[in-house]
Amino acid sequence: MMVSRSCISLLDLASGDMFNFPQTPRKIPRVMTVPGIISKVDGNRINDGDFDAISSECCEKKIIVANFLPLHAQKDLESGLWSFSFDEDSLLLQMKDGFTSDTDVVYVGSLKVDVDSSEQDEVSRKLLEEFNCVPTFLPPELQKKFYHGFCKQHLWPLFHYMLPMCPDNGNRFDRLLWQAYLSANKIFADKIMEVINPEDDFVWVHDYHLMVLPTFLRKRFHRVRLGFFLHSPFPSSEIYRTLPVRDEILKALLNADLIGFHTFDYARHFLSCCSRMLGLDYESKRGHIGLDYFGRTVNIKILPVGIHMGRLQSALDHPSSSTKVKEIVEQFNGKKLIVGVDDMDIFKGISLKVVAMEQLLQQHPELRGKIVLVQIVNPARSTGRDVQEAKRETYETTKRVNDTFGFPGYEPVVLIDRRVPFYEKTAYYALAECCIVNAVRDGMNLVPYQYIVCRQGTPTMDEALEIASMSPRTSMLVVSEFIGCSPSLSGAIRVNPWDIDAVADALNMAITMPDMEKQLRHEKHYRYVSSHDVAYWARSFMQDLERACKEHYSKRCWGIGFGLNFRILSLSPSFRKLSIDHIISAYKRTCRRAILLDYDGTVMPHASIIKSPSPEVISVLNNLCSDPKNTVFIVSGRGQSSLSDWFVQCENLGIAAEHGYFIRWSRMSDWETIPVSADFGWKRIAEPVMRLYTEATDGSYIESKESALVWHHQDADHDFGSCQAKELLDHLESVLANEPVVVKRGQQIVEVKPQGVTKGFVAEKILSTMISNGEPPDFVLCIGDDRSDEDMFESISSTSYRSSLPVPPEIFACTVGQKPSKARYYLDDTVDVLALLHGLAAASSSK
């Protein structure tokens, strides 16, 4: 058996041999899942079944998992003691407002400082007891490879559309860094194991640092209630598909129950990747988007994160903010301020913003000396050549603009490159006429939201600004169309940051717009921002996660796949493999049997190059048909000529062709047709439309049957073929609205056929005919493998024909392959199907 390299990596991880890093410190004391019983969840010894029988009486927890804990940590050099405090600006801390007051929230993540291994036990105990935090303590070398290596050198640039086209533009893929990423994610999973009560707790994982964590957790607990939110952009499939471990990450994310994105664009890109690379299609039901993944529905959530209103308002009311506002007013002396607040990195577009300011002053000389761009630069989150280059370019551009348009007492661009306290930022926000966010690519960016709230003000800030508390408020936003908050700010002026002229025009429009329009735009934005705050975001996500997990215990779960290919197969509790002994027992004690068999994928494998039946199939069907107690039918979508030629040796075999439009009871009987409209004039309408799409879709073709037309796109580009199929479906439904036909989309096909032609109808017809002939069936076996066969399963299980039977028949509806189905039983493949048929034939001949 061949094992993929990623699989080997994960197997190495499981054995602990990948790195010679020191082990994480002793485990935190286990939580109780049952009063008096401490759960043992160590290594790989646990399986989900251990927890199914336990009914926990503990209150549920929300376990929030992120790369860094929402803590400040500092060590006193003299005493050697550690002091910790919550980071009030951390989103992870602020989102607690979205949970009920009695919710127990536990944080799992790393500290932003190194803690010596000798101190880690004591620090762990202190953080758990005092802050409900569980530190991961990644070894320094692993932290470097994981965070500064794979996360910052591979994922972060790629997710911001930066490809390593050459050594000067990013780093080539390094599998050692990928293995470090896996190892770090596994350590996070181990820490979650120490505090989780899998039956009751919810786990919410944040951002791209931990994208394979869902697989580690799902492998330990098949029914873990798990959500994931991506705070960065998700790139288009053309960019994402360049990642060598693209499938592994996608499959890991699909082990979550709910995946959240800031915008529909990011979600659409993710869904497109799942479609192109994994062949998965999504459905939207009642506003909820879901992917069916081996019987589980993976839900997709689209909701931009909000801000913490209370935190902003308290900062505005801080005495330091009032003092700073007065300083700024005095410093700029009546000039209009345009404010920008960005991290120093290559994607924030700071230099493009400064160039736009240069263009504005060049085109509008009257604004010189009247407007100032205050650009606050937050410290860079990573180091590297690209950051240094962005910084150099920003400084050079700023100097050029100031040298060209500045004069004594006036600098057009003020660059504040230091760690700016939050109260100082709020002061600049409160005074700025306009805020510009010009990123060329960004996940969310909450700066516009913060600006809007600060412009709304508070009584304390109004007093500092010497304005009436009831006076109208205004604000203006110029935002890049490439940032996550852009779609939610419908009153902002959206720009392409690369179009310098357009950005300059937008700034001019923002400054010169009438106050009434500024006021209306501000009110619209403030209503949205104040109602969609961080608490709303957290509450909404958690409500959707609870809804997504409702059916966890109503289905049976199996873990399948090795390494990062691990996933859960989730099926109905009554769904089980058909036992040959069980069905033969029922077969022997019955005497009027109906056996309905699909052809492709059931008695003949789909992968077979030769489509005609093998001698083995012909032989077993003849043996079954030779028993006078049996009525055996092949029910297929194939044409009548192919089927009659292939089964010419089967004298007593019934055939239903073209999904039952044509039917004959034996080789000697005539073909009958379903009593539907014999007018096929609709073909003259449908065929030209299909031909149009065939010409436009390379790899597609039309199959013309006597009763139907089928457009195939399995050989076309997956995404384009699916897109064209949707369009064709709509087009055909429109032009054939008054015709007696149905238009259906199947597995890589779009089919037009007469109304009432289904395998379900033909199954009903066969059973009804047996009843009317005085041979009511007491045994019904139906085997099929695709969507069209589901109609048969539903039909034979219905009570409409059974009401006329003296005794209910033994019914065996069986699908091929373990997958969600209306059938009660399954067989693994065509080999199993033939083995079953051989068993039945042997039972007949033994009598």
Helices and strands as residue ranges (DSSP letters): H 5-15, E 32-34, E 37-38, H 49-52, E 61-68, E 71-75, E 82-86, H 91-94, G 95-98, E 104-110, H 120-131, E 133-135, H 140-143, I 144-155, H 156-159, H 175-195, E 202-206, G 208-210, H 213-220, E 225-229, H 237-240, H 246-253, E 258-261, H 264-278, E 282-285, E 288-293, E 296-302, H 309-316, H 319-332, E 336-343, H 350-363, G 365-367, E 371-378, H 385-405, E 413-417, H 422-431, E 434-437, H 447-456, H 459-465, E 477-480, G 486-488, E 493-495, H 500-512, H 515-531, H 534-548, G 552-554, E 556-560, G 563-565, E 567-571, E 576-577, H 580-588, E 593-597, H 615-625, E 630-635, H 640-646, E 654-657, G 658-660, E 662-664, E 672-673, H 682-696, E 701-704, E 709-712, H 718-735, E 741-746, E 749-754, H 759-772, E 779-784, H 787-797, G 802-804, E 810-816, E 825-827, H 830-845
